[in-house]
Structures are given as structure tokens and as C-alpha cells.
Amino acid sequence: MVLTRKRRAELAFQEKLYNADIWECIASFLDAPDLARLALTARFFVPIAMDERLWKALSLKRLEIGIGSEASKFRPHFSWRELYRSSFVTGSHSYSIHEREKHLDWMRIGAFTLVSGKALAAGRLWQRISKSKRIKLDESSALCLVPNVLPGIWIADLHMTRCPVCNLPACPGTMQTLDFRNWELFLHEEYQNRTWSFKEIGIRNIRENCDVAAGAVFDYKRLIDKDTANSGILNFKSWTAENGNYQPASRVSPFGAAGCTNLQKNGGLQVKFYAMHAGVGGPVVAIRVSQQLF
């Protein structure tokens, strides 16, 4: 069959149009909704739009994790596309999956890494932490050491929730909750069906006026790390909101995340720490710090 000049030109154009290398380059500049639309246009684009390399880059970008960083080297057990969806599209925070009736508002703090297997949860941020001083885990410190933590990338969120039924004499009706979770948590069936749940691991009562309700989780062995110091997360006065500003503030470091909200004059805070284990004897996959006014 002899091809006409016009037909040869058409075939040459189609060959250029459906060049996989070119479209892979174009797709690397698209965001998630655009990749989804691209996959719907033609069968040719489906494997390009589903490329795991693209979804890894999108996920790390949204989590503000640099390519080549220590955090980017963790290999997930699920696909990057599933991780992106669970982190930013459907069920992007814990109260969108369970206990929706308790939820009022929220903000994403950011992502960090826990690598040592041990975390320090804090319900107060004014305490000076340094190598020269041993960290106190008593009632006044409002700190809780959490062992057997699953290493990996963790995501931190700050929530305003309705106060649960309690025995406190004066409850204002709302409480601040900080959630810290392993990035793969929402994709586990045991979390979805509530086989895994939070268990209380500590209570700290601060019986004095608290200017802020603040909480954080740090990698215990990287707390005094140079990257942590450079992030300014331990210099609390540098990033907390000014007096009279009651909007939440937050800060993330490579090995920790913190959030706080200014308070009006009060009688103190009750801080509760919770941990979620991946089954009996399994590693901790989520940590929660709740703060409620006396």
C-alpha cells in the first residue's frame, strides 16, 4: 500500500503526539487533578498518569519534603498514589474518618520523620530542653515518653474538637487536639474498622494560668539535632502568635512538629496523651495530645 504524502504527514504527527517520553516530561509539571483528567482523555495516557515516580514527587512536594532528604528515602508499603489520596484528598485527617460528630475545625501542621523508634510528646512548650539538663517526665513537665514508635514519615494536624463527657467542674465545651500519625496509617484496614484505637498513656495537670495551649512530638534521639535547632522549633517565642491573636500557630522541623493556640486567663490545663498501636505488642502508629481547660 502506497501512502500519500498527506497520510505520511499524519502518521508522523501522531508518532510525535503520542511520544511517551515527551508526555512523561509534560506530566511531571501537572498536579494531581490534572493527572486524573489526563488519564481520562485516552488509554495511551493512563500508564503515564499513574506513574509512581510522579505521585512520589507530588506527595513529597505537598509534604514539603525535599527529594534526596532522609525522609524521602523511606519506602512505603502502599502505592504513592494511595498515599497521596489518603493524605490530601479523601480522609485527609483522623476526624474525617472517625468521630466526625466531635470535630469543629482543623489545620495541617506538616510532615516530619521519626527514625529512632522513640518519641517525646509534649503538652507544654515553655520548658528549656538542652543536652546539659536531663529531661524531666514528672507532672510539672507535661512531657510523655513514647517507646516503640514506627519509624517513617509522620503527619501532624491540629484540631478543635467538642469536649468529651468528663468530670471537670468547668468545661468550656471545646478542646485542642494535636494528632501525629504515621503517613500510611489511614490505608490500613485495621484502622478503618477501628481494630486499632487510641489508648490513654498519660495525664498531666497544669494547675496554673496557661498563656497558650501547646503540644508537640519530637524524635527523642534527634531532639538536640542541628536540623532541629536550625528550624527554630525549640525557640517557641519566635513563632507563637502575639498576645490577643487566637489563631493557631505551628512549626515543623525535620524531626518534630508543634502547634499552639493563645488562651485567655484560665485556671490551667489538663493534658492527656494517647497512643495507637498496630495490634497487640505492635509499634505505635499514631500519637494524640489533647488539652482541655480546667
N, C-alpha and C positions, 0 to 999 in steps of 0.2 A: 504494500500500500504506500503510495507516494503522498507525502504530507505537503500541503500547500505552505507557502511562506507564512500566511496568517495563522495556520494551525501550529506550525513550529514556534511562532512567536508566543502563542497562547500557552503551549506546553512549557516553554522556557520561563514564562511569567509565573505559572503555577509552581514550577520547581523552586523558584526563588521565594514565592509567597509561603510555601509550606516547608521552608528550611528550618529544621528543628533547632539547629544551633542559634539561628537568628532569633527565633521566638523564645528560646530559653533565656537569652540575654534580655529581651524585652520584658519577659515575665519577672525577671529579678527586680524590676523597678515598680512592680504593681503591689498594691496592698491586698489584704485578704478578700474583701468584697469583689475587687476587680478580677482576682484569680478565679473566684467562683463563677463570675459572669463569663470569663474566657472559656472555662470548661464547658459551658452550656452552648457555645456557638458552633462547635464542630467536634466530632470524635477525635480528630487529629490533636486537639489542644488538651484533651483530658490528661494524658500522662505528663504533659508539660506543667499543667496547673497543679497536679498532685505531687510534684517532685518534692521529696522530703528535704532537700537542700534549701528550697525556697521557704518552706514552712519553718525550718530551723532558724533561718535568718530572720524571718518575720517575728518569731517568738522571742528570740534574744533581743531584737530591736525594741519590741514592746516592753520587755522586762528591763531594758536599759543595761543589758549585759554585753560586753564587748566580745567580738569574735576573737578567739585565741586566749581569752581570760581563763582563769582557773575554773570559773563556773561553767563556761561553755564546753568544757571537756567531759562533763557528766553525760552518760549515755542513758536515755530514758528507756523504760520497758514498754512504753506505748509509742505510737507514731507521733511525730512532731505536729501533724495536722490535728490529731486528737487533743494534744496538749494545748495547742493554740485555742481550740474551741472551748475547752473546759476552763481556760484561764481568762478569756476575753469575750466570749460570745454567749454561750448558754451556761448558767450556773457558775458565774464567774466569782461568786463569793459564797461562803458557807450558808448564810441565811436565805439565799435564793434557792437552796436545795432542801434544807430542813429548818423548822421553826420560823417559817415566814411570818406567822402572826405576831412574833415578837419584834420584828425588825422595823426600824424607823428610817435610818439613813446610813450611808457609809462612804468611805473614800479609800482608794488604793494607795498604800504607802509605798510599796515597791518590792523588789526581789533581792535576796542576799543568799549566801551559801553557809551551810553548816557542814563542816568537814571532820571535826574531831570526835563526833559521837556524844558530845556533852554540851548542853546549852544552859545559859544563865537567863532566867526570866526575871524581869524587874517590874515592880509596881510603884516605883518611885525613882526619880532621876536626879535628885539633888546630891546624892551621895558621891563623894570623890572616890574614884576607883584607880588604884595605881599598883605597880609591882611591889612597892615598898610596904604596902599595907595589906594585910590579909582580909579578904572579903568576908564580912560578917553575914551569916544567914539566920540571924535571930529575928524576933518580932519587929524591932525598930527599923531594920534594914529594908523590909519589904522586898526581899530577894528570895528566889527559889531555884535550886539547882536541879536540872532535869537530865538524868543519865540516859544512856541507850537511845540516843536520837538518831534517826535515819539520816545518813549523810546525803547531801544533794542540794539542789536549788530549792529555796523556800520563798513563799509569797506572803507578804504581810498586808493586812487590811485593818482599818479602824471602823468600828460600828457604833451607832447609837441604837440601843435596844430598850424595849419595855422591861421594867424591873420584874423579876420573878416573885412569886409569893415568898415572903420572908418574915422574920421575926423582929426586924429592925423597927424601933419605935417611930421613926420619922422617915418615910420613904418618899422622895420627890417624884417617883414614877418612871424615871429613866436611868439608864446606867451606860457607862462606856465600856465597850468590849474590844480588845485587840486580839485578832486571830492571826496565827502564824502557822502555815501548813506546808508540807512537802508538796512540790508542784504537781505530783502525779496522784495526789490523794483522791480527787473527785472522780477519777477514772476507775477506781477500784469498786467492784460490785459490793464488797463488804461495807464500804462507806455509804453507798447508795441505799442499801437496805437496812442500814443502821446496826449491822452486826458490830461494827466498830463505833464506839461512842466516847465522849469525854468523861473522864473520871477526875474528881477533885483531888489535888495532890498537896494543897496548902492554903492556909488563910493567914493574912496579915492584917491587923487592925492598927490604923494610924489615928490615934485619938488626939489630934490637934488640927488646927486650921491648915488646910492644904490649898496652896495657891493654884495648883494645877493637878489634874488627873492625868497621869503619865505612865506609860508602860513600854517595855522593850523586851526583845530577845536577842542575845548575843551568842556567838560561838565562844564557849567558855575559855578554850585554849588560845583563841585569837583575839581576845578582848583587848589586850595591850599591843596588838599588831600595829605596824606602821601604817598600813592602809586604813585601819580603824581610826587611828589618830588623825590622819590627813583628811578624813571625811568630815571631821568636826562633830561627829555624832555625840561624843562624850562632853563636848563644850555646850552644855544644854542651853545656856543663856544666849548663845549665838543664833539659835534657830527657833526657840519658842516664841509664841506670839506676845505682843506687847500687852500691858495691863489694859483691860477693858475690851480687848479683842477676843471674842469667844469662839472664833472659828478654829477648828483643829489644825495643828501643825505637825509635820513629820520630817524625818530624816532617815536616809538609808546609807549604810556603809557596805563594803564587800562582805562583812561577816556579822552583820546585825541590822536591826531596824527598830525605830522608836516612833511613838506618836504621843501627842498630849493635847489637852484642852484646858484653857484657863477656867477657873471656878470663882464664884462669888464666895463671900465669907461663909464658912461652914464649920461643922463640929468634927470633921475628919472623914476618913475613907476606910471602907472595908475592901481589901484586895483579895481576890480569890484566884488561884492558879489551877488550871486543868491541863490534863494530858490525854491524848488519844493514842492508844497502842494498836498496832496491826496484829490483832489477835492476842491471845494469852501468851505472855512472855515475848511478844514481838516488839520491834522497835517503835519508838514514839514517832508518829507521823503528823501530829498537829499539837500545838500549844495554844492555850487561851488564857488571857489575863483580863478579868472583869473587875471593874471599880465602881463602887456604889457609895453614895454619901450616907453618913450616919444621920 
